[in-house]
Amino acid sequence: MRRDLFRGIKMDQPKKKIIVNKLKSDAHWHWMLKGFETFRKSFIPSFAIGFAIVFISWAIVGFLRLINFGTLIPAAVGGFIFIAPLLATSIYNLARKTETEGNVSGFPKIVMQPYSKSQLGYIGFCLFFIIITWAIFTHLIWSMAVGLGRNVDEADFLNFIFTTPNGLLVLFLGGGLAIFLGLICFGISAVSLPMAFDRDIDALTAMALSVKALITNPLPMLVWAFMIAILVIISSIFFFVPFVIVFPWLGHATWCAYRELID
């Protein structure tokens, strides 16, 4: 009797090809509007996450002031921009639930359920590596400008940055480095984090598709990145209080962007 050698063996099915869509140049406005709508549908848990982010921001600023390192607050804000996409994964489950359940109101709904947990970790490691690079180089730039290990108070810091040649050089080099590293962070994480949260995909493929989304849709993606940076800076100026709304809103909008960019 002929035996079927393949009987009982589960064959891997070919995975569906992931497509990066080409969107209209004003797609970022649609992401913001749709993101606010999903934020409204999950207001209570989203607001709770936003409040937690505000509390953490206050704690970090308070700690820096306590140890007389208030001049590091701008650098901390820059670092937050780098790591914010990873923190926003706390919003993605809520955004996904609004697609299937409509309104999400209960606190028990705040549950992290990523599909590719380890791959999210790998992407997060890449973001942390960029933050460490940012911290090392900003410290190096500061040390070259004012001297190794020297610390100044906030008033002297502002006076130095805006009224002296060395201060303007620090501002120019530090700002340029922040923009460069920020674009790298945005490029590899804008789509990869929600994708790894939502699908069975490896980190390298997710990051490559995220970069491809940026290259395929440069105008809406770059304007989107600029809007995120501006909203974070404005929130920091007002003692991070706007983060209660801004952070979850941007998280929901990012999920909407992912849904439209990736098929």
Steps between C-alpha positions, in 0.01 A plus 500: 500500500639835399569734788448871476820649636340839541197386695480666840765756414382860528631692204575871544269710295662781299453829672299770333719764341497823696434804285593860579231731363556831327277757669393856428732779605255619767451156658647623831193716562276198458713306750461780753123524452445125509741468792299751700183306421646174635637694797148623571365144479748382763521822698521367857784245455679726250479792742638277775803412287551866414487594869757230576734648238457846654577362847813324373613820325454699821695238694793513256510881500470509879786253536724702266427815697559320829852398396566847353501381140215716377703586190445141383126551472517605129708189428245291689222645284703409191546149635127474560435572131724204416335257741139621466417252219585212733291645783210543257462121472289534816241672279497253211291236676234762570506615138468141380208434736310805375506340154317192625307621805423862421518686830755381758440642846617259770839514669539121467525561125851642550675174426817459300442224244775534238517228238881504464621576853867415442510699177358804679787457744756497219357820352498656846866404542583684177321810630683481833830467316423820308411676827830392654680629190311829536598527869868426433537748218305779672721456807806511275380817327424664835838400645686638196314830533513566876748249641485145627282450808394863525139569598309829495159608625206541263523880471870488413431212262242700302727804497791286377296325228346810344759774553845342454673356191569170675140483617368553149739230381360260762148592391583446133688172544265362763192599302641357178587173674152482653335549160724239336451235768133590534444430130673164538279416798190610316596312185554165671215523753211697348341188350710216641376525860126482425576235238690279747219558749239391247671230290737205507804671348870526577653827615730553200219453250272730700766773519579462129132539412480804727789662313334404171179671614702816564667482158172423322311781677767760584278806527224372732749301708745789548218744576366243745841478669518881518153519655596243764817691589313833523227355720757343734696827526184703564391249766838527673474881504170469689653265760390187310135548597379481136642146485178387670332552162789526254673171582201265461375703204831452318502132593157448346597705194813287455285188500277655236807587293619141522164365388497724192867459408526121530288229338 
